[in-house]
Amino acid sequence: MAGQKMLKFTAVERDMPEKRPPNLRKEDFGEIYAQYARDKAAEQASRCSQCGVPYCQTHCPLHNNIPDWLRLTAEGRLQEAYEISQATNTFPEICGRICPQDRLCEGNCVIEQSGHGTVTIGSVEKYITDTAFAEGWVKPIQPHAERSESVGIIGAGPGGLAAADMLRRQGVQVTVYDRYDRGGGLLTYGIPGFKLEKDVVMQRMTQLEDGGVQFVLNCDVGEDLSFDAIRGKHDAVLIATGVYKTRDLPDSFADGVVSAIDYLTASNRKSFGDDVPEFDNGELNALGKRVVVIGGGDTAMDCVRTAVRQGANSVKCLYRRDRANMPGSQREVQNAEEEGVEFVWLSAPAGFEGDPATGVKVQKMRLGAPDATGRQSPEVIEGADYVEGADLVIKALGFEPEDLPKLWGVDGLEVTRWGTVKADFGTGATSLEGVYAAGDIVRGASLVVWAIRDGRDAATAILEYLGQAATVAAE
């Protein structure tokens, strides 16, 4: 009987949740995709072919049991679907919204390869967990027994929070330290509401707090509290700070040239109703301006689409390669174009005019021989320079790690030649006894889903370390 509810991809076409029209969604920061209704979620889940070797699961960093929870959704067994989803993914409602499914699970769906259109995995994942919250199935963490050991986690982003969740479920006492006044890291302040509404993040924060995770916010490690003090207070420490240092351009210090993280943080703070002087005085506000965003990743897409919603006169995105070679999600590029963003391909900044900025000096490029990664390297076309007029220039060139050993004044914490914390690939163990690291601070700027995976792996290793320490103490 169960099989009759599946394998419907030949009779049922792929159907994404309804997307709000561009003229309406440009007016606010609400999410652009509507929610599936129960019958529609079941219908789309029923398109899964229940592969013997599910490539969707293989290509998910968390190896989520996707075919299982699709089948349960098709059968109307949503609470069970949620339990299966939650077993491998700490935050499925977040991944369902912001994962680049077109590059991961959906992009490797077998029926997509056969020409029938991929299963809408992300939308169903989002629907399952949103339903779980609405129905009260998501409960605060309740460990079977409390343990005396404590772990300090530096960074309340997805990696740190995933580890906190796993450790707390085993009864470990967990304290999370973060520089911001709210938890969530880039989920809260770096990703716009039209991709991830902030109450979705805050409800997870509430669940963790209700489950006994302690948060020490507005705490800048190295200034407000030393790393050694945190290490001395806890039996183990996890570094999950992420990477926040903006990759920069030469001579980009004129007024009107700003970093993506500053720009997005100001916008997200306004959505919370915070007082943001830099936004109110126009420094980080695109209203009425010619905006140029430099970069081709998902952060650049967040910036251009935010500028549209703030009422920019025009929004252009400069990228040094072409559409086929950009690192960002093609789905996001399409959304941006629908909202009026103009992409200027094969264009790289060569400097800026004016202070305050009045324009970006642009070099036109062509694609040459492949580089070490296999992507064609951009080459300058001599004599094709021009100036792109701009009142606000946003640098979205990616992020690099801060110099943690220097910032925190800690000796013995080894880093790689890229500045990331040197940690064991499987466990996250660093060069310091009882100190672990996870997420972007180890692998460099990457996806939220990878941070969750790293946080969960590190939590498993920390539990083993605490167990070994307890055994030694007992002997």
N, C-alpha and C positions, 0 to 999 in steps of 0.2 A: 504493500500500500504506500509506504513512504516513498519508494522510487517513482511512483506515478506523479508525485508532486514536483519532481525535478526533471532535468533534461529537456526543458521547454524552449531552448534557445532557437530552435528552428521555427517555432510557431509564435513566440513572443519576442518582439523587437526590444532592443536596448532602449530604455527610457529614463533619462536623468530627471531628478526633481525639477520642477518648474523654476526657471531663472527669472528673476525680476527684470523688467525692461530697463535698459541703460538710462533712459531719461528719468526714471523713478529712483533707481538705486544710487545714482550720482548725488542725490539730494540728502543722503544720510549715511551713517556708518553701520547700518544693519547688514547682517549676512545676506548675500545675494541669492542663495538657493533656498527654496521653500523646503519644508519637511515632507517626507513621504507619508502618505496615509497608510494605515495598516495593510489594506488589501494590495496597494501598489508595492509596498516593500516585499510582501510575500510573493507577488507576481514576479518582480525583478530578481529576487533570490532564487526563484524556481528555474531561472535560466541557467544556473550553474550545472556543468556537465559532470560534476562529481568525479573528477579525474583520478585515476589510480596513482599518478604522480602529479600532485597539484603544484604547478609552477608558480601560481599566485602565492602559495605558502612558502615555497622555496625562496622566492625573491623578496619576501617581507623580512626586514631585519629582525623582527621579533618572532618570525616563523609562526604567525598566528594561525590557528586552526580554522581557516577561512571556509573551506567546504562544509565543515561541520556546522558552523553557526549560520551559514546560508541555508542549509537544509532545515535546521530547526526554525529559522524565520519563515521559510516556505510552508512549514507545517503549523505555524501559529504558536510555536512554543518559545515565546520571546524571552521569558525569564531564564530558561535553560540556555538560550542563545547568548544572553548577557553573561551568564556564568562561564561559558566556554570562552567568550571574548575576553573577559576580565582575567582569566587564568594566565594568559600570556602577555597581556597588554595592560599596564597600569592606567592608561588614560585613553581608552578607545574612542571616547567622544571627541577628543582633541585630534587624534590621528585621522579620524574619519573626516575631519574638516580641513586639515592643513597638510597631510601627507601628499606628496606628488604621486598619486596613485598611477598616473599615466607613465611614470618611470619605474614603478615598483610592481605592486600586485596586478593592477588592471592591465598594465603594459605587457604583462607576461601571461595573461589569461589565454588558455588554449583555444576557446571559441573566438577570441579576438583574432588569433593567428589564422583561424579557418574562415574568417570573413563574416562572422555573424555579429560582431560587436561585443565588446567586453561586458562582463557582468559589472554592475555599478556597485562594486565592493565598498568603496568609501562611504557612499550615501547610505547603504544599508547598515554599515558599522555605526555611523552617526545616529541613525534612527533607533537601533537597538539600545544604545546607551542613554540617549535622551528619553526613551520610553522607560528605561530602568530608573532613572532619576524621578521622572514624573509619577511612577507607580510606587516609589518608596522601596525599591529593591536594593538600592545602593545604601549600605549601612555603614556607620562608623566602624573603624577597626576595633575588634575585640579579641585580644590575644587570649589563648587558652591559659597561659600563665605568664606572670611578669618576671622579668630577669633583672638582675642587678647591674649588668653591664650597660654602659652608655656609649653612644656614638655621636660625634659632632660632625655635621655636614655643612660645608661652606659653599653656599650657593643654593637658592631656592628655585632654580630652573627645572626643566623636565628631568634631567639626569639625577639631580639631588633629591627631587620629590619622589621619583620612582624608587630610589634606594631607601628613602625614609619610609615609604609605604611598606616595602618588603621587610625591613628590619623591625618596624613596629608590629607587624603581624606576628612576628616571632617573640614578641614581648620585650625587645630591646628598648631601652630608654633613648629617645632620639631628640636631639636639638639641632635645628637648622638655623644657620646664621646667614643673613643677606644684607647687602648694602642698600637695597631699596626699602620703601615703606610698605610695600605689598609683596607677597610671595608670587611666584610664577615666572620670574625672570623675563626672558624675551616673549614668553607666552602672554604676559601681561602688558609689557611696555614696548615690545619690538614688533608685534604682529597686529595689524589693524583690525578693528572690529568687523569689517565687512568680510574678513576671513575667519575670525574667531571672536565672537562676542564675549565680553569680559566676564559676564555672569557665569559662563561655562567654566572658566578658569577658577573663579572665586568659589563655586560650589565644591570643587575638588579641594581647595584650600580649607574650606569649612569642614569637609569630611576628615581630612588629615588632623586638623586641630581637635575635632571632637573625638578622634581616636587616640589622642594623647601625644601627638607630635608637638614639641615646643618650638616656637619661632622667636628668634631674636632679630628683629628688623632694624633698619636704619643703623646697621652695624658694619662699618668699613674695616675689615680685617687689616691689620697693620697700622691703623690709626686709632680707632675706637677700642680695639681689642687685639692683642698680639696673637700671632699664630701659636706661639709657644704656650700661651695661657689656655687656648682652646685644646691644644694637644695634652696639656697637663690635666685638664678637667675630665677628659674622656678616655675610654679604653681603646678607641680607634677613631680615626678621622678620615673623612672622605672629602677630597677637593673636587668640587663640581661647579666651578665659577663660570664656565663658558669662556668665550673670547669676546672682548668688548673694544679692543683697541682698533680704531678704524685705519684701514690701509689708506695712505694719503697720496696726494699729488704734489709735485714741486710747486712752490709759490702759490699755494691755494688758501691764503690767509686773509684775503680781502673780505670786507663785509659783504654779506649776501652769498658767500660760499660756505656751506654748512655740511656736517656729517649726517649720514642717514639715521644713525642711532639717536642723535640729538633731535632730529626732525620728527621721527616716529614716536619717540618717548613723549615729546611735548604734545603731539596730537592725541596720544592715548591718555595722557594725564587730563587733557581737557574733557575727554569722554567720561572720566570719573568725576568731573566737576571740580578738579583741583585748580588752585591759583597758579597760573603759568605765565609769569611776566614776559618771558621771551616770545611766547605766542601772542600775547596781548599787544606787545609793542611792534609786532610785525616781523621780527627777526626770523621766527620759525613758523610763519603763517604764509601760505601761498595765495591768499585772497588778492585778486586783481593783478597778479604778477605773471610774467613770462617765466615759466619754470623749465629748467633743463636738468635732467637726472642723468648721471654718468654711471653706467654699469649695465650688466645684462642678466643678473641673477634674480632670485625671488625677492630679495630686499629692494632692488631697484623697482620691481613690479609693485611692491607695497607702497613705495614712495610716489610713483607716478599716479597711482589710483587714489592715494590720499590727497595729492595736490588737486586732482579733479574735484574731489568732494569739498575741498576748502574754497573752491571758487576761483581757481587760477584762470587767467585769460587764455593761456595756452600751455600745453605740457608736451615736452619732447624728451625722448630717451635716446641718448647716444650710446652705441655699442660698437666696439672695434671689429667684431666679426659679423657674420650674417645671421639671419633667423635660424637656419639649420644648425648653427654651431653655438648658439647661446646656451648658457647653463640653466637658465630659469625654466619653469614649467610652461609648455606651449599653451596650456589651458589658461594660465594667467596672462600670457601675451594676448590671447584672443579676447579675454575679458577687458583688458586695458584698451585694446583697439576699439571695442564696442563702445567704450566710455569716452572716446575722443582723443586718446593718447596717440601721438605720432612717433613712430620709431624711425630713427635715422641710423641705418645700418652702415657698417664699414666706416665708422667715424670715431676718432679718438681725440681727446683733449690735448692741446699743446700749450695751454696757458690761459690766462684770463685778461680781460680788458676792464679797466676802471676799478676804483675803490671808493664807494661801493661798486660791486661788479655790474657791468653793463653788457657783458657778453663772454662767450667761451670761444677761444681760438681752436678751430677744428682742423685736424688733418684727415684727409680722405685716405682710406686704406684699400688694399686688395689682399686676397688670401693667397699665400705662397705655399711652400713645402710644409708637410706635416711636422709638428714638433714631437717631443718625446712621448706625449700622451696620445699621439695619432691625430690630433686636431691640426688643421691648417693654420700656420702662423700668419698673423696680419703683417703686411708690409706697407710702408708709407708710399703714397703716390705723390711724387715730387711736383710742386707747383699747383696743387689742387686745394690749398688751404683756404679757409674762409672763416668768418666770424658769425657765430650763432648768437643772436641777441638774447639776453637773459637778465632778469632781475633777481632771481633766486636760483642758485646752482646747488644741487644736492649730490654729494659724493657717496655712491653706493658701490664701492669697489671691494667689499668684503671686509672681514675682520681678522685680526691677528691677536695672539695671546699677549697679555701683559707680562712684564718681567716679575713673576711672583717671588722668586728668591730675594730679589732686591726690594720689591714692594713690601714684602712681609718681614724682611730682615731675618731670613731663616737660612741656616747653613746646612748643606748636605742634601738639599732637594734638587735632584738632577733634572735637567731639561734637555730637550733635543736641540739640534741646530736651528730648528724653526721656532724655538722658544716655548713649545708645548711641554707639559710635564711628562717626563719619561716614566712610563708605567708598563707593567706586564700586560701583554695583549689580552690574556684570558681573565686575569683576576683584577687588574687595575692596581696591583701593589707597586708602590714607588720605592725609591732608594731609602726612605725613612721607615723604620720599624713601626708597624701599626697605622701607617698613613697610606691611603689609597686615592686614586684619582679616576674620574669618569667623565665622559661626554666630550664636548668640544675642546676643553683644556688639554685633552690627550690627543684626539684625532684631528684637531683643527676644525674650522667652521664647517658644520655638516647639518644633517637633518635632525629634527626633533625626535623622530622615531629611533635614530641611532643613539641619541642621548638616553632615551628611555632604556634601550637594550643595554647600554654600558652601565647605567645606574643599577639595573637589576642584576647584572653579572657581578658588579662590585659588591652589592649587598650579599650575594651568595658567598663570595670570597671572605667578606668581613665576618659573616656568621661562622664560617669554618675557622677563621683566625681566633675569634672569641672562644669557640669551643676548645681549641688547642690550648689557649691561654688558661682556661678554666681547669683543664686536665693537669697542666703543669702545676698550677696553684694547689690543686688537691693532693698531688704527690708530695 
